[in-house]
Amino acid sequence: MNSILELLGEESGSLLDHQCQTIDKSRLTLPGPDFVSRVCANSDRNSRVLRSLETLFAHGRLSQTGYMSILPVDQGVEHSAGASFAVNPDYFDPENIVRLAIEGGCNAVASTVGVLGAVSRKYAHRIPFLVKLNHNELLTYPNSYDQRMFASVKRAYDLGAVAVGATIYFGSPESRRQIEEVSLAFETAHELGLACFLWCYLRNPAFKTDQDYHVSADLTGQANHLGVTLQADIIKQKQATNNGGYRAIQFGKTNDLVYEQLSSDHPIDLCRYQVANCYMGRAGLINSGGASSGNSDLAQAVRTAVINKRAGGMGLISGRKAFQRPLKEGIELLNRIQDVYLDSEITIA
């Protein structure tokens, strides 16, 4: 706990002592060692999906806690290989990506069908694979910022994956096509026994006005709600840093109670509203770790993990902060994130 206090610095009291007065924790379905049996087994998921989810929860340093720490490395497509790996060329090699996830104690490694397929016979039985099905590639000019399918669910199943993931750019002109594609893919994945993760990201230039409302609690919350409607088992979302997107952009429908009673300006309350939109936690919320910014990465990652855990979230999925540094430092960063979820003194707000 002392190292966590040190990393949180002046915010330690605000983040560790805060108690939510918005949505009480008693209303949430919280993570725990029995999450699959207590929550998922009551759904329409078949026994093979339950086994896949249990496999994810049973791996790595967070095994049997109900929390997840995942290494995602699809940035070679999403941000270009050069932009992602030039600072650490070892990660042009897929094997080093998987090694970092294993040695870093992660529950799973998430990457492209190419990366995971290249080393599947050596590693698919050693760490759960999460195959990302669609991507936004940045070589087409001009960029269109559109998620397109790169892999089939059957291909992910054949290489030994236990889960698939996809991104939808909610709010974009292409989102309705993406919704249809992902809905069909997730139906197939569940039939084959694979768990489904959905990156519920917002993407529209109109969402930037006086602030960047791509990370507002109300808009990301609604994206989460659409994601669980598609039967995603786990929602990946950027942690909310502001609120009032509906009001600022002046579109769609909301309710004053969202801002007056169900959320506040406190970061834990903003994240709590994101959890609430994941069927009150019946689908787990994992927050993304964000871009690497150098020496502050470790403190930022721990801060994000504390907010997620205390809000009722299920974990963190952190990539660039881990792989854009030497292996030993990447392992340390992943372990420090996991330490937050292992620390019994960090409780639900």
N, C-alpha and C positions, 0 to 999 in steps of 0.2 A: 504493500500500500504506500510506503514512503516514496518509492520511485514514481508512482502514479501521481501522488500529491506534488512532487517536484515538477513533473512534466506539465501538470495542469496549471501550476503557478498561481497567479492571482485569482483565477477562476475556480480554484479547487472547492472553495466553500459554496459558491453558487451552484456548481454542478453536482457536488456530492451530497449536499444537504437539502437540495430542493425537493419539495413535495408537491405533486401535481394537484391543483385545485380545479382542474378543468374536467378531464375524463378520469374518473377514479380507477385505480389499478384493479379493483375488484370486478370491474366490467370486462377486463381483458382475459383472453385465453393466452396464458404465458408459456414461454419455453420451459422445458424440463426434460429429465431423462426418459419420461414415459410419453413424450409428445406424440409419437406415432400411434401408440396403443390408445392413448387418452383422447386424441383429437382426430387424427387422419383415419383411423379404423372405423370411425362413425360416418365417413363420407362414402361416395360411390367408387373410390379408388380400389382397384383389384388387389389381390394379395401380392402380385409381383411388384406393383408400385410401392406398396407398404414395405416390402423387402428392400427395394432400392433406397427409399427414404431412410430406413433403419441403417443401411450400409453407410450412407452419408453421415448420419449422426454418430455412428460407432467408430469413426476413423479420426486419427490425429490426436493432438493434445486436448481437444475439447470433447473427446469421446465420452458419450453417456451423460453429457450435461444438457443437451437440448439446444446448444448454441453451435454456430458454424463460423469457421474461418476459411475463406476460399481464396486461392490465387487465380486471378483472371488474366490471361495474356492473349488477347485478341487484337491488341493495339497495332500489330504489324499490318493488319488490314485497315483497321479503323483510323489510324493516325499516320500510317506508312511505316515500313520497317526501319528506314533510316532515322526517322524522327524518334522512334521508340527505342531502338537498340544501339544507335551510334555511341551513346555514352557507356554502354556495356555490351560489346559485340558478342560476348559469350551467348547471349540470348537469341542470336540468329539461329542457334542450334536448338531444336525442340527438346532434346534430352535434358538440357540444362534448365529449361522451364519446369519440366516434371520433377527434376531433382530438387529444385528450390522448394516446390510444394511439399515434397516428401520430407526433406530435411527441416523445413520450416514448420512441420507439424500440422499441416492444413487438413481439413476434412475432405477437400477435393481440389482438383486442378481444372480450370475452365479455359478452353482454348478452341482453336479452329479444328475442323476435320482434318486439315493437312498436318498440323502440329501433332495432334493426338494420334492420328493414323500412322505417322512416321515412326512412332515408338510404342505402339499399342501392345505388341506381343511381349515386350520386355516389361511394361509397367502397368497395364490395365488391371492386373490382379494385385498390384501393390498400393494403388491409391485410386479412389473413385474418379472416373472421368466424366466431365460435363462438357458436351460438345455444343458449341455455339453454332446455330443453324444459319443465321443470316448476318449480314454485315453491311456497313456503309463504306465502300471503297472510295479512295480519294484520288484515283488516277484519271477517272473520266473528267473531261474538261468541257464546259464549266461544271463544277461540282453540283450535284443535285441533292445531296444529303438524304439519300433514300436507302433504307434497309432492303437488301435483296437476298433471296435464298442462295446459299452456297452449298448446302448439304441437305440430304434427306434424312429423315428419322431412321429409316432402315439402315442407312450407312453408319449412323451413330451406334445403332444397336449391334451391328455386325462387328464393329471394332472394339466392343466390350464396354461401352459407356453405361453408366447407371442413370444418367440424367441428360437432358437437352436444355438449351437455353436459346432465347431469341430476344430481339429488341423491337419495340414498336415506338415510333416517334409520334406520340399522341399530340394532336394539334396541328400536324403537318397535312398538306394536301394529299399525301400518299398514305395517311394512317389507316384509312378504311380498307384499302387493299391489304395492308400489312395485317390488320386485324383478322381478315378472312384467311390469309395464309397461315398465320400463327394458330388460329383456332383449329384449322384442319391438322396442322402439324402436332399440336398438343393432344388432339383426339387420338391420332395414330400412336404417339409416344405412350400415352396411358394404356392403350390396348396392348402394346408390347412390354409394358411394365417399367417404363422409364419415368422418373420424376421430371417435373417441368419448372424451369426458372424463367421469369420474364423480367427483362430490363424495361421498366416503365418510364421511359424518358420523354420529356417534352421537347418539341422543336418547332418553333415558329418565330420569325423576326418580330412579330407584333407583341410577343411576350416580353420584350425589352422596352421599357418606357423610362420612368424615373429610376427604376431598379431592374435587375434581371429577375423576372418572375418565373423563369424556368425552374427556380428552386423555391417557389412559394409553397407554403404548407397546403393551401386550399387547392391549387392546381395540381401539385404532385399527388395530393391525397386522392383527387378524382382519377388521376392516371392509375394509381394503385387500385382503386375500386373497379376500374375497367379491366385491369389485369387479373384480379381474382374472379371477375365475371367470366373470363376466358379459362378459368380453372387452373391458373398457375398455382403450383404448390408453394413456391417461394417467390417473393417479389424483391427485385433489386431496384433501389431508388436512391437518387442523390439526397443527402440529408438536407432538410429544409433550413434555410437561413433567413427567410422573410415570410410575409403573409400578405393577403389582400390582392392577389393576382386578378381575381374576378372583378374586383372593384376598380383596380387601376386600368385594366384593359377595357372594362365596360362591355363585357359580353357574357353569354351563358347565364346560368342561374345559380344563386347561392342563397344564404340565409344569414341575417345579422347574428344569429346565435353561434355560428361558426367562429366568429371573431370575438364575441362578447362572453361566451361561456365555454366553448369547446376548445379554445386555444388561447395562448397569450404570446407575448414576445419572447418568453424564455425558450431557449433552444430545445430543452427536453419536452416542453409542452407542444412545440411545433412538430417534433418527431412523434410525439404521442398521437397527434392528429393523423399522421401518416399511418401509424400502426392501426388506428381505429378504422381506417378505410381499407385495411386488409382483413375485413370481416372480424374486427376486434382481436386480431392476432391468430385467427384460425389458419391463415396463411402467414408464414413467417416473413418479417421484413428484414432484409439485409441491406445496409447502406454501403455505398461505394466509397472507396478511400480517396479518390480524386487524384489530380496530377501531382507529380513530385515537385517540390519547391526547395529542395536542398536540406539545410541543417534543421529546419523546423518540421521536417516530415514526421519524425517520431512523436513529437508533442501533438501535432495535428491528428495523427492516426489514433493516439490514445484518447484524445478529446472526443473524436468521432465515436469511438467504441463506447466510452462512458455514456455519452448522450443516447446512443442506440440502446444499450443495455437498460439504462434507467427508464427509458421511455417504454420498454416492453418489446424491443426488437429482438431479432434472432442472431445477429452477428454482423460481420464485416466482410466485404469482398474487396481486397486491396491489391492492386497490381503494380503500377508504375512506382509507387513509393518503395516497393520491395525489390523489383528486378532492375531498376535503374541505379543500382549500387552494387558493390562487391557482395559475393554470396554470403559471407559471414554476417555482414551488416543487414542484408535482406532477411536472413533467418532471424536475427535479433529483433528486427522491426515486427515481423509476423508474430514472434513469441510474445512481444510486449503487448500487442493487440489481444492475443489470447489470454494473457494474464489478467486483463480486465474482466473477462467472462469467467475466469477461474476464481476470482477474488470474491469470497462470500460477503465481504464488508461493503461491496458495491451492490446496492439493493435496488429494487424497482421503486421509482418515485411515486 
